[in-house]
Amino acid sequence: MSLRRFLASIDDAGGIPPLCVRGCFLHQGGSSRLRGQAETSIVWVAEGIETVLIRGQDFYASPRLSPDGQYLAFISWDHPNMPWNETQLKLARLNWAAGHPVIRDIAVLVGEDAACSVMEPV
């Protein structure tokens, strides 16, 4: 059994259904204990259907769509890093096919070659 949590979202981006950071956690046979690692991803949610757009890193934060809906900016990082010591700012170019977004390509804007943080401590 898995537990899904929506950790960050942007709603009503020019009438576009919400984009969310989703965490999926596995439960161990009927208990409330979690096992393994969570899978985090950025998903698009429309009419109750969740479509994974981006996955593969340990953490995602602050997804934002451009006003025209053609780009998605987000912050990502991997364990053991923390958001205040090493993150990347990325920009994904979107294609809209059959009414939902498809990632065309992703560029690292900040944090590709050097350890830096694009987030300040909260």
Wavefront OBJ file of the C-alpha trace (Angstrom):
o trace
v 0.000 0.000 0.000
v 1.308 3.446 -0.790
v 0.532 6.834 0.669
v 0.574 9.886 -1.589
v 1.096 13.385 -0.298
v 1.002 16.559 -2.310
v 3.762 18.702 -0.885
v 3.681 21.903 -2.939
v 1.356 23.061 -5.656
v 0.514 25.907 -7.939
v -3.145 26.406 -8.680
v -4.996 28.429 -11.274
v -1.982 29.234 -13.432
v -4.000 30.923 -16.147
v -6.696 28.247 -16.098
v -4.176 25.390 -16.296
v -4.850 22.526 -13.834
v -2.474 22.332 -10.876
v 1.137 21.185 -10.911
v 2.250 19.583 -7.647
v 5.261 18.091 -5.947
v 4.066 14.613 -4.954
v 5.646 12.235 -2.473
v 4.789 8.524 -2.570
v 5.579 6.506 0.525
v 5.304 2.721 0.866
v 3.649 1.221 3.943
v 4.899 -2.032 5.385
v 2.117 -4.645 5.355
v -0.767 -3.006 7.190
v 1.352 -1.109 9.706
v 1.754 2.637 9.822
v 5.530 2.304 9.469
v 7.086 3.484 6.256
v 9.727 1.410 4.527
v 12.204 2.287 1.818
v 12.597 5.723 0.384
v 9.867 7.969 -0.840
v 9.637 8.772 -4.513
v 9.176 12.440 -5.195
v 8.068 13.813 -8.523
v 6.388 16.796 -10.123
v 2.941 15.845 -11.346
v 0.178 17.507 -13.321
v -3.291 16.805 -11.932
v -6.392 17.113 -14.103
v -9.803 15.504 -13.645
v -8.425 13.253 -10.888
v -5.639 11.856 -13.101
v -2.026 12.365 -12.003
v 0.561 12.550 -14.796
v 4.224 12.420 -13.732
v 6.215 15.097 -15.554
v 9.547 15.015 -13.724
v 11.172 12.376 -11.508
v 14.595 10.999 -10.775
v 15.944 13.263 -8.045
v 15.356 12.880 -4.326
v 13.609 16.221 -3.698
v 11.726 18.910 -5.623
v 10.482 22.322 -4.532
v 8.803 25.477 -5.810
v 7.403 24.448 -9.203
v 6.371 27.543 -11.183
v 4.868 27.880 -14.655
v 5.720 30.745 -16.979
v 2.760 33.045 -17.726
v 2.350 31.508 -21.193
v 2.507 27.927 -19.830
v 5.462 26.989 -22.026
v 8.100 26.644 -19.266
v 8.259 25.082 -15.827
v 10.926 26.255 -13.365
v 11.711 24.187 -10.273
v 14.376 23.498 -7.662
v 15.791 20.018 -7.058
v 18.448 18.296 -4.957
v 19.615 14.848 -3.884
v 20.347 13.257 -0.522
v 22.562 13.821 1.510
v 22.429 17.485 0.457
v 20.070 19.882 2.133
v 18.360 22.746 0.331
v 20.546 25.325 2.059
v 23.830 23.774 0.894
v 23.349 22.319 -2.611
v 20.420 22.673 -4.993
v 19.841 23.189 -8.695
v 17.491 25.582 -10.437
v 16.083 23.949 -13.566
v 13.905 25.047 -16.436
v 11.820 22.543 -18.393
v 10.352 23.390 -21.777
v 6.810 22.072 -22.153
v 4.891 20.814 -25.156
v 1.125 20.646 -24.821
v -0.178 17.477 -26.465
v -3.767 16.264 -26.182
v -4.455 18.854 -23.481
v -1.665 17.916 -21.084
v 1.982 18.964 -20.751
v 4.894 16.849 -21.974
v 8.505 17.716 -21.070
v 10.568 18.545 -24.159
v 13.891 19.197 -22.452
v 15.323 20.363 -19.129
v 18.165 22.852 -18.650
v 20.117 23.419 -15.432
v 20.224 27.193 -14.943
v 22.144 27.304 -11.652
v 24.094 24.650 -9.730
v 25.312 22.283 -12.433
v 29.066 22.548 -11.901
v 29.532 23.995 -8.431
v 27.980 23.301 -5.069
v 25.602 26.183 -4.420
v 22.131 26.794 -3.089
v 19.380 28.674 -4.849
v 17.252 28.636 -1.698
v 17.702 30.553 1.488
v 17.019 28.979 4.874
v 13.392 29.250 5.905
l 1 2 3 4 5 6 7 8 9 10 11 12 13 14 15 16 17 18 19 20 21 22 23 24 25 26 27 28 29 30 31 32 33 34 35 36 37 38 39 40 41 42 43 44 45 46 47 48 49 50 51 52 53 54 55 56 57 58 59 60 61 62 63 64 65 66 67 68 69 70 71 72 73 74 75 76 77 78 79 80 81 82 83 84 85 86 87 88 89 90 91 92 93 94 95 96 97 98 99 100 101 102 103 104 105 106 107 108 109 110 111 112 113 114 115 116 117 118 119 120 121 122
